[in-house]
């Protein structure tokens, strides 16, 4: 059995971004009733998008941005 370790909070940076109202409404509707914050949703979505970019770049190394 592995030894329990108290998790640490990863370092964060504050950024101010503007979202179109319709996007905010869709996100809020998607997370309603779930144990998820707006920030957590956005972070997960950005990570998924970055992973998709990495995978695409790996499959198409000659692709130029």
Legacy VTK file of the C-alpha trace (Angstrom):
# vtk DataFile Version 3.0
C-alpha trace
ASCII
DATASET POLYDATA
POINTS 65 float
0.000 0.000 0.000
1.359 3.421 -0.898
1.847 5.993 1.794
-0.685 8.830 1.884
0.687 12.238 0.949
-1.183 15.477 1.307
-1.517 16.905 -2.221
-0.052 20.307 -2.926
-1.857 22.993 -4.854
-0.124 23.652 -8.169
1.183 27.160 -8.720
-1.250 29.422 -10.530
-1.188 32.708 -12.409
-4.080 35.138 -12.577
-5.167 36.037 -16.113
-8.135 38.130 -17.103
-9.875 36.999 -20.261
-13.160 37.986 -21.838
-15.648 35.388 -23.009
-18.551 35.979 -25.356
-21.798 35.896 -23.367
-23.102 32.891 -25.294
-20.005 30.840 -24.386
-20.374 31.693 -20.692
-24.032 30.677 -20.822
-23.198 27.355 -22.485
-20.448 26.552 -19.984
-22.652 27.452 -17.034
-25.426 25.274 -18.437
-22.980 22.377 -18.968
-21.670 22.499 -15.383
-25.010 23.155 -13.683
-25.664 20.559 -11.005
-22.175 19.124 -11.315
-19.302 19.471 -8.893
-17.364 21.699 -11.294
-16.451 25.368 -11.299
-16.253 27.607 -14.349
-12.476 27.817 -13.902
-12.072 24.051 -13.619
-14.106 23.573 -16.805
-12.029 26.134 -18.719
-8.744 24.625 -17.495
-9.856 21.135 -18.564
-10.984 22.447 -21.966
-7.686 24.254 -22.564
-5.690 21.170 -21.555
-7.759 19.037 -23.946
-7.180 21.541 -26.762
-3.428 21.636 -26.095
-3.266 17.832 -26.101
-5.109 17.750 -29.425
-2.618 20.248 -30.876
0.328 18.131 -29.653
-1.193 14.997 -31.179
-1.881 16.756 -34.479
1.645 18.162 -34.568
3.076 14.700 -33.883
1.075 13.203 -36.761
1.850 16.071 -39.170
5.353 17.329 -38.350
5.577 19.257 -41.643
2.474 21.287 -40.839
3.184 24.982 -40.461
1.176 27.118 -38.058
LINES 1 66
65 0 1 2 3 4 5 6 7 8 9 10 11 12 13 14 15 16 17 18 19 20 21 22 23 24 25 26 27 28 29 30 31 32 33 34 35 36 37 38 39 40 41 42 43 44 45 46 47 48 49 50 51 52 53 54 55 56 57 58 59 60 61 62 63 64
